[in-house]
Amino acid sequence: MNQQEFLQALELELDKISHLDKSQKVEILDAHRELFRLGMEQSRTEEEIAASLGTPQAIARYYQAHQLITLAELEASFLNLFRAIKAVLKLGIANLVLVLGPVLGVAGAMTALLAAGLVVSCSGLFLLIGVIANLIQPGIVHISDLWYSDSLTAAATISMSIGLAALGMLFLIGDYYLWRILYRGTLRYLRLRLNRKEDTYAQ
């Protein structure tokens, strides 16, 4: 593949990247045109330079991964994070899966923490509403009358239910901040892995 064929193929591949604007495409093509110029100054053939740069498809996947990571940084969502991870995995970067394994394990633990927070919080709220409602109109909410058999028991139950709801909220707040840390940390790791490929896919 000579320089013209290489750059034409690369341009076609870059056109497939939806989040890459025209100026970025021009910059990438100019950078690779410059790599050909530098290579030919060293008496290398166009075919040798093209082979050393990798396939246009692989180069385009690299820039697509960069764009998706940037998008995930600007617009935080698990869909954008998933797309960025998927794009980097397509590059076949070594050890990525080994590192993402523990990250996914932590994500699973935090999902369990989120579920626990919801259960504790909802249990406390249900008990609170149930006791107050039954003190006003007995039998309106189906809970055991042991929770509000006398005023002292009812007061203790109300205090406990408020405590449970508050504890659940603390779980949820903590989980939110942990998710943010994991999200940003995963994106930083993905970008770090990409930066190690700069010598091959230089912009």
ROSE-4610 file (N, C-alpha, C; in Angstrom, 1 decimal, always signed):
// ROSE-4610
residu = [M/M/M/N/N/N/Q/Q/Q/Q/Q/Q/E/E/E/F/F/F/L/L/L/Q/Q/Q/A/A/A/L/L/L/E/E/E/L/L/L/E/E/E/L/L/L/D/D/D/K/K/K/I/I/I/S/S/S/H/H/H/L/L/L/D/D/D/K/K/K/S/S/S/Q/Q/Q/K/K/K/V/V/V/E/E/E/I/I/I/L/L/L/D/D/D/A/A/A/H/H/H/R/R/R/E/E/E/L/L/L/F/F/F/R/R/R/L/L/L/G/G/G/M/M/M/E/E/E/Q/Q/Q/S/S/S/R/R/R/T/T/T/E/E/E/E/E/E/E/E/E/I/I/I/A/A/A/A/A/A/S/S/S/L/L/L/G/G/G/T/T/T/P/P/P/Q/Q/Q/A/A/A/I/I/I/A/A/A/R/R/R/Y/Y/Y/Y/Y/Y/Q/Q/Q/A/A/A/H/H/H/Q/Q/Q/L/L/L/I/I/I/T/T/T/L/L/L/A/A/A/E/E/E/L/L/L/E/E/E/A/A/A/S/S/S/F/F/F/L/L/L/N/N/N/L/L/L/F/F/F/R/R/R/A/A/A/I/I/I/K/K/K/A/A/A/V/V/V/L/L/L/K/K/K/L/L/L/G/G/G/I/I/I/A/A/A/N/N/N/L/L/L/V/V/V/L/L/L/V/V/V/L/L/L/G/G/G/P/P/P/V/V/V/L/L/L/G/G/G/V/V/V/A/A/A/G/G/G/A/A/A/M/M/M/T/T/T/A/A/A/L/L/L/L/L/L/A/A/A/A/A/A/G/G/G/L/L/L/V/V/V/V/V/V/S/S/S/C/C/C/S/S/S/G/G/G/L/L/L/F/F/F/L/L/L/L/L/L/I/I/I/G/G/G/V/V/V/I/I/I/A/A/A/N/N/N/L/L/L/I/I/I/Q/Q/Q/P/P/P/G/G/G/I/I/I/V/V/V/H/H/H/I/I/I/S/S/S/D/D/D/L/L/L/W/W/W/Y/Y/Y/S/S/S/D/D/D/S/S/S/L/L/L/T/T/T/A/A/A/A/A/A/A/A/A/T/T/T/I/I/I/S/S/S/M/M/M/S/S/S/I/I/I/G/G/G/L/L/L/A/A/A/A/A/A/L/L/L/G/G/G/M/M/M/L/L/L/F/F/F/L/L/L/I/I/I/G/G/G/D/D/D/Y/Y/Y/Y/Y/Y/L/L/L/W/W/W/R/R/R/I/I/I/L/L/L/Y/Y/Y/R/R/R/G/G/G/T/T/T/L/L/L/R/R/R/Y/Y/Y/L/L/L/R/R/R/L/L/L/R/R/R/L/L/L/N/N/N/R/R/R/K/K/K/E/E/E/D/D/D/T/T/T/Y/Y/Y/A/A/A/Q/Q/Q]
num = [1/1/1/2/2/2/3/3/3/4/4/4/5/5/5/6/6/6/7/7/7/8/8/8/9/9/9/10/10/10/11/11/11/12/12/12/13/13/13/14/14/14/15/15/15/16/16/16/17/17/17/18/18/18/19/19/19/20/20/20/21/21/21/22/22/22/23/23/23/24/24/24/25/25/25/26/26/26/27/27/27/28/28/28/29/29/29/30/30/30/31/31/31/32/32/32/33/33/33/34/34/34/35/35/35/36/36/36/37/37/37/38/38/38/39/39/39/40/40/40/41/41/41/42/42/42/43/43/43/44/44/44/45/45/45/46/46/46/47/47/47/48/48/48/49/49/49/50/50/50/51/51/51/52/52/52/53/53/53/54/54/54/55/55/55/56/56/56/57/57/57/58/58/58/59/59/59/60/60/60/61/61/61/62/62/62/63/63/63/64/64/64/65/65/65/66/66/66/67/67/67/68/68/68/69/69/69/70/70/70/71/71/71/72/72/72/73/73/73/74/74/74/75/75/75/76/76/76/77/77/77/78/78/78/79/79/79/80/80/80/81/81/81/82/82/82/83/83/83/84/84/84/85/85/85/86/86/86/87/87/87/88/88/88/89/89/89/90/90/90/91/91/91/92/92/92/93/93/93/94/94/94/95/95/95/96/96/96/97/97/97/98/98/98/99/99/99/100/100/100/101/101/101/102/102/102/103/103/103/104/104/104/105/105/105/106/106/106/107/107/107/108/108/108/109/109/109/110/110/110/111/111/111/112/112/112/113/113/113/114/114/114/115/115/115/116/116/116/117/117/117/118/118/118/119/119/119/120/120/120/121/121/121/122/122/122/123/123/123/124/124/124/125/125/125/126/126/126/127/127/127/128/128/128/129/129/129/130/130/130/131/131/131/132/132/132/133/133/133/134/134/134/135/135/135/136/136/136/137/137/137/138/138/138/139/139/139/140/140/140/141/141/141/142/142/142/143/143/143/144/144/144/145/145/145/146/146/146/147/147/147/148/148/148/149/149/149/150/150/150/151/151/151/152/152/152/153/153/153/154/154/154/155/155/155/156/156/156/157/157/157/158/158/158/159/159/159/160/160/160/161/161/161/162/162/162/163/163/163/164/164/164/165/165/165/166/166/166/167/167/167/168/168/168/169/169/169/170/170/170/171/171/171/172/172/172/173/173/173/174/174/174/175/175/175/176/176/176/177/177/177/178/178/178/179/179/179/180/180/180/181/181/181/182/182/182/183/183/183/184/184/184/185/185/185/186/186/186/187/187/187/188/188/188/189/189/189/190/190/190/191/191/191/192/192/192/193/193/193/194/194/194/195/195/195/196/196/196/197/197/197/198/198/198/199/199/199/200/200/200/201/201/201/202/202/202/203/203/203]
x = [+0.8/+0.0/+0.9/+0.7/+1.5/+0.8/+1.5/+1.0/-0.5/-0.7/-2.0/-3.1/-2.8/-3.8/-4.0/-2.9/-3.0/-3.9/-3.6/-4.3/-5.8/-6.1/-7.5/-8.2/-7.6/-8.2/-8.4/-7.4/-7.6/-8.7/-8.8/-9.9/-11.2/-11.4/-12.7/-13.0/-12.0/-12.2/-12.6/-11.9/-12.2/-13.6/-14.0/-15.4/-16.5/-16.1/-17.1/-17.2/-16.3/-16.3/-17.2/-18.3/-19.4/-19.0/-18.2/-17.8/-16.5/-16.0/-14.8/-15.1/-14.8/-15.2/-14.2/-14.5/-13.7/-12.3/-12.2/-10.8/-9.9/-10.5/-9.7/-9.3/-10.2/-9.9/-8.7/-8.8/-7.7/-6.4/-6.5/-5.3/-4.6/-5.5/-4.9/-4.3/-5.0/-4.5/-3.2/-3.1/-1.9/-0.7/-1.0/+0.0/+0.6/-0.3/+0.2/+0.9/+0.5/+1.2/+2.6/+2.7/+4.0/+4.9/+4.3/+5.0/+5.6/+4.8/+5.3/+6.5/+6.4/+7.5/+8.8/+8.6/+9.8/+10.4/+9.6/+10.1/+10.8/+10.3/+11.0/+12.3/+12.4/+13.6/+14.7/+14.3/+15.2/+15.4/+15.0/+15.1/+14.3/+13.2/+12.2/+11.2/+10.7/+9.7/+8.3/+7.4/+6.0/+5.4/+5.6/+5.1/+5.6/+6.9/+7.5/+6.9/+6.7/+6.2/+4.7/+4.0/+2.6/+2.5/+3.4/+3.3/+3.7/+4.6/+5.0/+4.0/+3.1/+2.0/+0.9/+0.7/-0.4/-1.5/-2.6/-3.7/-4.5/-5.1/-6.0/-7.1/-7.6/-8.7/-8.3/-7.1/-6.6/-6.4/-5.8/-5.6/-6.9/-7.9/-9.2/-9.9/-9.7/-10.2/-9.6/-8.3/-7.6/-8.1/-8.3/-8.9/-10.4/-11.1/-12.5/-12.5/-11.6/-11.5/-11.2/-10.3/-10.0/-11.2/-12.0/-13.2/-14.2/-14.4/-15.4/-15.0/-13.8/-13.3/-13.6/-13.3/-13.5/-15.0/-15.8/-17.3/-17.8/-17.2/-17.6/-17.2/-16.1/-15.6/-16.5/-17.0/-17.8/-19.3/-19.8/-21.2/-21.2/-21.1/-21.0/-22.3/-22.1/-23.2/-22.6/-23.3/-22.8/-22.8/-23.7/-23.7/-22.4/-22.0/-20.8/-19.6/-19.6/-18.5/-18.3/-19.5/-19.5/-18.9/-19.3/-18.8/-17.3/-16.8/-15.4/-14.6/-15.1/-14.4/-14.4/-15.6/-15.7/-14.7/-14.6/-13.7/-12.3/-11.9/-10.5/-10.2/-11.2/-11.0/-10.8/-11.4/-11.2/-9.8/-9.0/-7.6/-6.7/-7.3/-6.5/-5.3/-5.5/-4.4/-4.2/-3.0/-2.7/-3.0/-3.4/-3.7/-5.0/-5.7/-6.8/-7.9/-8.2/-9.2/-8.8/-7.5/-7.0/-7.2/-7.1/-7.3/-8.8/-9.6/-11.0/-11.8/-11.2/-11.8/-12.1/-11.0/-11.2/-12.2/-12.1/-13.0/-14.4/-14.7/-16.1/-16.5/-15.5/-15.8/-16.2/-15.5/-15.8/-17.2/-17.4/-18.7/-19.9/-19.6/-20.6/-20.9/-19.8/-19.9/-20.7/-20.4/-21.1/-22.6/-22.9/-24.3/-25.0/-24.3/-24.9/-25.1/-24.2/-24.3/-25.5/-25.7/-26.8/-28.1/-28.2/-29.4/-29.7/-28.6/-28.8/-29.3/-28.7/-29.2/-30.7/-31.1/-32.5/-33.4/-33.0/-33.8/-33.9/-32.8/-32.8/-33.6/-33.4/-34.1/-35.6/-36.0/-37.4/-38.1/-37.3/-37.9/-38.2/-37.2/-37.4/-38.6/-38.7/-39.8/-41.2/-41.2/-42.4/-42.9/-41.9/-42.2/-42.7/-42.1/-42.5/-43.9/-44.1/-45.5/-46.5/-46.1/-47.1/-47.5/-46.5/-46.8/-47.7/-47.3/-48.0/-49.4/-49.6/-50.9/-51.8/-51.2/-52.0/-52.3/-51.5/-51.8/-53.0/-53.1/-54.3/-55.5/-55.3/-56.4/-56.0/-56.2/-55.7/-56.1/-55.1/-55.4/-55.3/-55.0/-54.9/-53.7/-52.6/-51.4/-51.2/-50.9/-50.8/-49.4/-49.2/-48.0/-48.4/-47.5/-47.8/-48.1/-49.1/-49.4/-48.4/-47.4/-46.3/-45.5/-45.5/-44.7/-45.2/-46.5/-47.2/-48.2/-47.9/-48.9/-49.1/-48.1/-48.3/-47.5/-47.7/-47.1/-45.5/-45.0/-43.6/-43.0/-43.7/-43.2/-43.3/-44.4/-44.6/-43.5/-43.2/-42.1/-40.8/-40.5/-39.3/-39.2/-40.3/-40.4/-40.2/-40.8/-40.7/-39.2/-38.6/-37.2/-36.3/-36.6/-35.8/-36.0/-37.2/-37.5/-36.9/-36.8/-36.1/-34.6/-34.1/-32.7/-32.4/-33.3/-33.1/-33.1/-34.1/-34.2/-32.9/-32.4/-31.2/-30.0/-29.9/-28.8/-28.8/-30.0/-30.1/-29.7/-30.1/-29.7/-28.2/-27.5/-26.1/-25.4/-26.0/-25.5/-25.6/-26.7/-27.0/-26.0/-25.8/-24.9/-23.5/-23.1/-21.7/-21.6/-22.6/-22.5/-22.4/-23.1/-23.0/-21.6/-20.9/-19.6/-18.6/-18.8/-17.9/-18.1/-19.3/-19.5/-18.8/-18.8/-18.1/-16.6/-16.1/-14.6/-14.3/-15.1/-14.8/-14.9/-15.9/-16.1/-14.9/-14.5/-13.4/-12.1/-11.9/-10.7/-10.6/-11.8/-11.8/-11.4/-12.0/-11.6/-10.1/-9.6/-8.2/-7.3/-7.7/-7.0/-7.0/-8.2/-8.4/-7.5/-7.5/-6.7/-5.2/-4.8/-3.4/-3.0/-3.9/-3.6/-3.4/-4.3/-4.2/-2.9/-2.6/-1.4/-0.1/-0.1/+1.0/+1.1/+0.1/+0.1/+0.5/+0.8/+1.1/+2.2/+3.2/+4.3/+3.9/+2.9/+2.4/+1.4/+0.4/-0.6/-0.4/+0.6/+0.9/+0.0/-0.4/-1.3/-0.4]
y = [-1.2/+0.0/+1.2/+2.1/+3.3/+4.4/+5.6/+6.7/+7.1/+7.3/+7.7/+6.7/+5.4/+4.4/+4.4/+4.5/+4.5/+5.6/+6.8/+8.0/+8.0/+7.5/+7.4/+6.4/+5.2/+4.2/+4.8/+5.5/+6.1/+7.1/+7.9/+8.9/+8.3/+7.2/+6.5/+5.9/+5.4/+4.9/+6.0/+7.1/+8.2/+8.8/+8.7/+9.2/+8.4/+7.2/+6.3/+6.7/+7.6/+7.9/+9.1/+8.9/+10.0/+11.2/+11.0/+12.1/+12.8/+12.6/+13.2/+14.3/+15.5/+16.6/+16.7/+17.6/+17.6/+18.1/+19.1/+19.6/+18.6/+17.7/+16.7/+15.6/+15.3/+14.4/+14.9/+16.2/+16.8/+16.8/+17.1/+17.1/+15.7/+14.6/+13.3/+12.9/+13.2/+12.9/+13.6/+14.9/+15.7/+15.1/+14.6/+14.0/+12.8/+12.0/+10.8/+11.0/+12.1/+12.5/+13.0/+13.6/+14.1/+12.9/+11.8/+10.6/+10.0/+10.0/+9.5/+10.3/+11.6/+12.5/+12.3/+12.1/+11.9/+10.5/+9.6/+8.2/+8.2/+8.9/+8.9/+9.7/+10.6/+11.3/+10.4/+9.3/+8.3/+7.2/+7.4/+6.4/+5.2/+5.3/+4.2/+4.3/+3.2/+3.2/+3.5/+4.0/+4.3/+3.0/+1.9/+0.6/+0.2/+0.5/+0.2/+1.1/+2.3/+3.3/+2.9/+2.6/+2.2/+0.9/+0.0/-1.3/-1.0/+0.0/+0.3/+1.0/+1.7/+2.5/+1.7/+0.5/-0.3/-0.1/-0.8/-0.7/+0.6/+1.2/+2.3/+2.0/+0.7/+0.4/+0.4/-0.1/-0.1/+1.4/+2.2/+3.6/+4.3/+4.1/+4.7/+4.2/+2.9/+2.4/+3.1/+3.4/+4.1/+5.5/+6.3/+7.6/+7.6/+6.5/+6.4/+6.2/+5.3/+5.1/+6.4/+7.2/+8.5/+9.4/+9.4/+10.3/+9.8/+8.5/+8.0/+8.2/+8.1/+8.4/+9.9/+10.7/+12.2/+12.4/+11.8/+11.9/+11.5/+10.3/+9.8/+10.8/+11.5/+12.5/+13.7/+14.1/+15.3/+15.0/+13.8/+13.5/+12.1/+12.2/+11.1/+10.2/+9.0/+8.0/+6.6/+5.6/+4.3/+3.8/+4.3/+3.9/+4.4/+5.7/+6.3/+5.5/+5.2/+4.4/+3.0/+2.4/+1.1/+1.2/+2.2/+2.4/+2.6/+3.4/+3.7/+2.4/+1.6/+0.3/-0.6/-0.7/-1.6/-1.1/+0.2/+0.7/+0.4/+0.5/+0.2/-1.3/-2.1/-3.6/-4.0/-3.3/-3.7/-3.5/-2.7/-2.4/-3.6/-4.5/-5.6/-5.2/-4.2/-3.7/-4.7/-5.2/-6.2/-5.8/-6.7/-6.6/-5.7/-5.2/-4.4/-5.2/-6.4/-7.3/-7.7/-7.9/-8.3/-7.1/-5.9/-4.8/-4.5/-4.6/-4.3/-5.4/-6.6/-7.6/-7.1/-6.7/-6.1/-4.9/-4.1/-2.9/-3.4/-4.4/-4.9/-5.6/-6.2/-6.8/-5.7/-4.6/-3.5/-2.9/-2.8/-2.3/-3.2/-4.6/-5.5/-5.3/-5.1/-4.9/-3.6/-2.6/-1.3/-1.4/-2.3/-2.5/-3.2/-4.1/-4.8/-3.8/-2.9/-1.8/-0.9/-0.6/+0.2/-0.5/-1.8/-2.6/-2.6/-2.8/-2.8/-1.5/-0.4/+0.9/+1.2/+0.7/+0.9/+0.0/-1.2/-2.1/-1.5/-1.1/-0.5/+0.8/+1.6/+2.9/+2.7/+1.8/+1.6/+0.9/+0.0/-0.7/+0.3/+1.2/+2.2/+3.1/+3.6/+4.4/+3.7/+2.4/+1.6/+1.5/+1.2/+1.0/+2.3/+3.4/+4.7/+5.1/+5.0/+5.3/+4.4/+3.1/+2.1/+2.4/+2.7/+3.0/+4.3/+5.3/+6.6/+6.4/+5.7/+5.5/+4.7/+3.7/+2.8/+3.5/+4.4/+5.2/+6.1/+6.6/+7.4/+6.6/+5.5/+4.6/+3.2/+2.5/+1.1/+0.2/-0.6/-1.5/-0.9/+0.4/+1.0/+0.5/+0.2/-0.4/-1.7/-2.8/-4.1/-4.3/-4.0/-4.4/-4.9/-5.7/-6.2/-5.1/-5.3/-4.3/-4.3/-5.2/-5.2/-4.0/-3.4/-2.2/-0.9/-1.0/+0.2/-0.1/-1.2/-1.6/-0.6/+0.2/+1.3/+2.5/+3.6/+4.9/+4.8/+4.1/+3.9/+3.1/+2.0/+1.1/+1.8/+2.6/+3.3/+4.4/+5.1/+6.1/+5.4/+4.3/+3.6/+3.1/+2.6/+2.1/+3.3/+4.4/+5.6/+6.0/+6.1/+6.4/+5.5/+4.2/+3.1/+3.2/+3.5/+3.5/+4.8/+5.9/+7.1/+6.8/+6.1/+5.7/+4.8/+3.8/+2.9/+3.7/+4.6/+5.4/+6.2/+6.8/+7.7/+6.8/+5.6/+4.7/+4.3/+4.0/+3.7/+4.8/+6.0/+7.2/+7.4/+7.1/+7.2/+6.2/+4.9/+3.9/+4.5/+5.1/+5.5/+6.7/+7.6/+8.7/+8.2/+7.3/+6.7/+6.0/+5.3/+4.5/+5.5/+6.6/+7.6/+8.1/+8.4/+9.0/+7.9/+6.6/+5.5/+5.3/+5.4/+5.2/+6.3/+7.5/+8.6/+8.3/+7.9/+7.6/+6.5/+5.4/+4.3/+4.7/+5.5/+6.0/+6.8/+7.8/+8.6/+7.8/+6.9/+6.0/+5.1/+4.6/+3.7/+4.5/+5.7/+6.5/+6.9/+7.2/+7.6/+6.4/+5.2/+4.0/+3.8/+3.9/+3.7/+4.7/+5.9/+6.9/+6.6/+6.1/+5.8/+4.6/+3.7/+2.6/+3.1/+4.0/+4.6/+5.4/+6.1/+7.0/+6.2/+4.9/+4.0/+3.6/+3.9/+3.5/+4.7/+5.8/+7.0/+6.9/+6.1/+5.9/+5.3/+4.4/+3.7/+4.5/+5.1/+5.9/+7.3/+8.0/+9.3/+10.3/+11.3/+12.3/+13.5]
z = [+0.0/+0.0/+0.0/-1.0/-1.1/-0.2/-0.3/+0.6/+0.2/-1.1/-1.5/-1.1/-1.3/-1.0/+0.5/+1.3/+2.7/+3.2/+2.8/+3.2/+2.8/+1.6/+1.2/+2.0/+2.3/+3.2/+4.6/+5.1/+6.4/+6.5/+5.4/+5.4/+5.4/+4.7/+4.6/+6.0/+6.7/+8.1/+9.1/+8.9/+9.8/+9.6/+8.4/+8.1/+8.8/+9.3/+10.0/+11.5/+12.0/+13.4/+13.5/+14.2/+14.2/+15.1/+16.1/+17.0/+16.6/+15.4/+15.0/+14.0/+14.3/+13.3/+12.2/+11.2/+10.0/+10.3/+11.2/+11.5/+12.1/+12.9/+13.5/+12.5/+11.6/+10.5/+9.7/+9.3/+8.5/+9.3/+10.6/+11.4/+11.4/+11.6/+11.6/+10.3/+9.2/+7.9/+7.6/+8.0/+7.8/+8.7/+9.9/+10.7/+10.1/+9.5/+8.9/+7.5/+6.8/+5.6/+6.0/+7.1/+7.6/+8.0/+8.5/+8.9/+7.6/+6.5/+5.3/+4.8/+4.9/+4.4/+5.2/+6.5/+7.4/+7.0/+6.8/+6.5/+5.2/+4.2/+2.9/+2.9/+3.8/+4.0/+4.5/+5.2/+5.7/+4.7/+3.5/+2.4/+2.5/+3.2/+3.3/+2.2/+1.8/+0.7/+1.4/+0.5/+1.0/+1.6/+1.0/+1.4/+2.8/+3.0/+4.3/+5.4/+5.1/+6.1/+6.4/+5.3/+5.6/+6.5/+6.2/+7.0/+8.5/+8.7/+10.1/+10.8/+10.1/+10.8/+11.3/+10.7/+11.0/+10.0/+10.1/+9.1/+9.4/+8.3/+8.5/+9.5/+9.4/+10.3/+11.8/+12.1/+13.5/+13.9/+13.1/+13.4/+13.7/+12.8/+13.0/+14.4/+14.7/+16.0/+17.1/+17.0/+18.1/+18.3/+17.2/+17.4/+17.8/+17.4/+17.9/+19.4/+19.9/+21.3/+22.0/+21.5/+22.1/+22.2/+21.1/+21.0/+22.0/+22.1/+23.0/+24.5/+24.8/+26.2/+26.5/+25.5/+25.7/+25.9/+25.1/+25.3/+26.6/+27.1/+28.4/+29.5/+29.3/+30.3/+30.3/+29.2/+29.1/+29.4/+29.1/+29.3/+30.1/+31.4/+32.2/+32.2/+31.7/+31.7/+31.6/+32.0/+32.0/+30.5/+29.7/+28.3/+27.6/+27.9/+27.3/+27.8/+29.1/+29.7/+29.0/+28.8/+28.2/+26.7/+26.0/+24.6/+24.6/+25.6/+25.6/+25.9/+26.9/+27.2/+26.0/+25.4/+24.2/+23.1/+22.9/+21.8/+22.1/+23.4/+23.8/+23.7/+24.1/+24.0/+22.6/+21.6/+20.2/+19.7/+20.4/+20.1/+20.5/+21.3/+21.8/+22.7/+23.5/+24.3/+25.5/+25.7/+26.6/+28.0/+28.8/+30.3/+30.6/+29.6/+29.9/+30.6/+30.1/+30.7/+32.1/+32.3/+33.7/+34.7/+34.2/+35.1/+35.3/+34.2/+34.2/+35.0/+35.2/+36.0/+37.4/+38.1/+39.5/+39.5/+38.4/+38.4/+38.3/+37.5/+37.4/+38.7/+39.4/+40.7/+41.7/+41.7/+42.6/+42.3/+40.9/+40.5/+41.0/+41.0/+41.5/+43.0/+43.7/+45.1/+45.4/+44.6/+44.9/+44.5/+43.5/+43.1/+44.3/+44.9/+46.1/+47.2/+47.4/+48.4/+48.1/+46.8/+46.4/+46.7/+46.4/+46.7/+48.2/+49.0/+50.4/+50.9/+50.4/+50.8/+50.5/+49.3/+48.9/+49.8/+50.2/+51.0/+52.4/+53.0/+54.3/+54.4/+53.4/+53.4/+53.2/+52.3/+52.0/+53.2/+53.9/+55.1/+56.2/+56.4/+57.4/+57.1/+55.8/+55.4/+55.6/+55.1/+55.2/+56.7/+57.6/+59.0/+59.6/+59.2/+59.7/+59.3/+58.0/+57.5/+58.1/+58.2/+58.8/+60.2/+61.0/+62.4/+62.6/+61.9/+62.0/+61.4/+60.3/+59.7/+60.7/+61.3/+62.2/+63.5/+63.9/+65.1/+64.9/+63.6/+63.2/+63.0/+62.2/+61.8/+61.8/+62.9/+63.0/+61.9/+61.4/+60.3/+58.9/+58.8/+57.5/+56.7/+57.4/+56.8/+57.5/+56.8/+57.4/+57.9/+59.2/+59.9/+61.3/+61.9/+63.2/+64.3/+65.1/+66.1/+67.2/+67.2/+68.2/+68.0/+66.8/+66.6/+67.2/+67.5/+68.0/+69.1/+69.9/+70.9/+72.0/+72.3/+73.3/+72.8/+73.5/+73.0/+73.1/+74.1/+74.2/+73.1/+72.8/+71.7/+70.3/+70.2/+68.9/+68.7/+69.8/+69.8/+69.4/+70.0/+69.8/+68.3/+67.8/+66.4/+65.4/+65.7/+64.9/+64.8/+66.0/+66.1/+65.3/+65.5/+64.7/+63.2/+62.8/+61.4/+60.7/+61.5/+61.0/+60.9/+61.9/+61.8/+60.6/+60.4/+59.2/+57.9/+57.8/+56.6/+56.4/+57.5/+57.4/+57.0/+57.6/+57.3/+55.8/+55.3/+53.9/+53.0/+53.4/+52.6/+52.6/+53.8/+53.8/+52.9/+52.9/+51.9/+50.5/+50.1/+48.8/+48.4/+49.4/+49.1/+48.9/+49.8/+49.7/+48.4/+48.0/+46.8/+45.6/+45.6/+44.5/+44.4/+45.5/+45.4/+45.0/+45.4/+45.0/+43.5/+43.0/+41.6/+40.8/+41.3/+40.6/+40.5/+41.7/+41.7/+40.7/+40.7/+39.8/+38.4/+38.1/+36.7/+36.2/+37.0/+36.6/+36.5/+37.5/+37.5/+36.3/+35.9/+34.7/+33.5/+33.3/+32.2/+32.2/+33.3/+33.4/+33.0/+33.4/+33.0/+31.5/+31.0/+29.5/+28.7/+29.2/+28.5/+28.6/+29.8/+30.0/+29.1/+28.9/+28.0/+26.6/+26.2/+24.8/+24.6/+25.7/+25.5/+25.3/+25.7/+25.5/+24.1/+23.3/+21.9/+21.0/+21.6/+20.8/+19.8/+20.1/+19.2/+17.9/+18.0/+16.9/+16.1/+16.8/+16.2/+16.6/+16.1/+16.5/+15.8/+16.6/+16.0/+15.6]
